[in-house]
Amino acid sequence: MKLNLFSVVTFLILLGSCNTHEPIEIDSQKLLETIKMLSDDALEGRAFSKPGNQRTQNIIIKKFTELGLETVVDNSFYQEFSHTFKGKIRQEIFPVKNPKEDFSNVPDTIAKGANIIGMLKGETGKSIVITAHYDHLGIRDGKIYNGADDNASGTAALFAIAEYFKNKPTKHNLIFAAVDAEEIGSLGAEYFLKNYQDASNINLNINLDMIAHSDYDPELFACGLFYYPNLRKPLERVKSDKIKLLFGHDDPDSKEQSDWTSSSDHRVFHRAKIPFIYFGVEDHKDYHRDTDTYGSINPEFYIEAVKVIIQSVENLDAHLSK
């Protein structure tokens, strides 16, 4: 069959458009300033129910307000919850002096936390919930555990993603959930999902936890395709010349990789049979140590990881709307 020049040129343009993506533009400087602020000593490691954690809540509320997000719960960004801690777990989180071996002298403690939740409305009633926990380990033995990668990185990324999409129409509502108490059992994510009245319309959870640290190869993992293979194609279309988006860490029978299926807040959605994609990096030498500071992250990797995640959100939003 003969093709005229116009047909050939048109074909090449269409072919190119299928394999490229418009460059993602974000305010990289603001992103880095935000992760630095969230991992500052002034927030004292953001431990659940501690003053530094509560100051972090105020920062997130201010950011959501500035972004013009809509409220989701009771006309407020703030979703408070409480939890009763008993025995050994109570002693680990709220220690008392001279506990007995059976912890019988350790009183129950009720502590309060809060999720901070905002939304950009889409064109349908369906939602994608983008989660990132903002709590960390606090102060231990006099050392501040600032948690720059874990998980100031995911929290700061929420703002950059919301900034990108606030003037771009999406099919789904994008719900941005900065959740509390992940480090002690995903209590915040669990409370959100249990009490969110429109949970039946959640099509996907995208969870961000530790996305700023790359010791060796610049690799970001998208976990969840073992369970939800229908989400593979939109992620395969994500393009980056600077980092590798890899799939894995979700096969419980794998002998080569650890299984991250229950490693962060996405586990709550998975248990509720809501599909998830979890973005994260391999554990590293600073994980859950006081050396997880702003100075230990890889800024260039982090900026590109956020851009890759934004591409992923775009592709998944379109894919799940078909």
Protein Blocks (a to p, Z undefined) as FASTA:
>chain_A
ZZdfklmmmmmmmmmmmmgccdddddfklmmmmmmmmmgfklnoopghiaklmmmmmmmm
mmmmmnopacfbgoiabdcdddddehjlmmmmmccehiafklmmpccddddddddddddd
dfbfbdcdddddfbdebjaehiaceklmlomkmmmmmmmmmmmmmmcccfbdcdddddeh
klnoopmmmmmmmmmmklmmpcbdcddehjabcfklccdddehjlmmmmlmmmmmmpccf
kbccdeejkbfkbckbccfklmpmklmmmmnopacddddddddfkgopaklcfklpcfkl
mmmmmmmmmmmmmmmmmmmmZZ
